[in-house]
Amino acid sequence: MNRLDEIFSRDAAQFSRNYLQYVCEVLRTIEVEEIAALVRTLLEARARGAAIYFIGNGGSAATAAHFANDLAVGTNCSARPFRAFSLCDNQAVITAIANDHGYEQVFSRQLRALARPGDVVIAISASGNSPNLLRAVEYAQRSGIHTVGITAFDGGQLRKLAEQSVHVPTGPKEYGPAEDAHMVLDHLLGAYLIRLTRGEDP
């Protein structure tokens, strides 16, 4: 059963307590070594001047945009900002690809045009089963582009396919807690990397 159904209460204050407690439980189950490995991947990409592309659908598309903003703009005062981009934000490009080639290719076609070997693709998906993300990860791996999955639920195919992952264990279809945790990851990484790179020599 969906945990949110279990903790539901018609008392809004009680449901709020239950929801926040559950999100805290979810956050405690994330493997911090997976986060540390992602930090290393981001720092290595920055060191070699590689681009970092974020992709996702729906709420995860908003998270992808937020990640790219926090990485690229949040570290803009450092000597070498991260070259981070969201591929979710250009509606003309997305709708052109979807119309001409199908929605499953909206990210892989952008990577084909923009990404180079040594770049990084970070796919964000609660289910881990979105065909357009899987297609993009498959293209990236054929092209020498490093792949990372940020997942939830049971991780789906993305967790198995990506070279590395940060997994948020939740029950199936628990999108709220999953996406809450993904945003905590964004702000955790941003807070760490901003401070790590602060005051670097040009």
Secondary structure by P-SEA (a helix, b strand, c coil): cccccccccccaaaaaaaaaaaaaaaaaaccaaaaaaaaaaaaaaaaabbbbbbbbcaaaaaaaaaaaaaaaaaacccccccbbbbccccaaaaaaaaaccccccccaaaaaacccccbbbbbbbcccccaaaaaaaaaaaaccbbbbbbcccccccccccccccbbbbbcccaaaaaaaaaaaaaaaaaaaaaaaaccccc
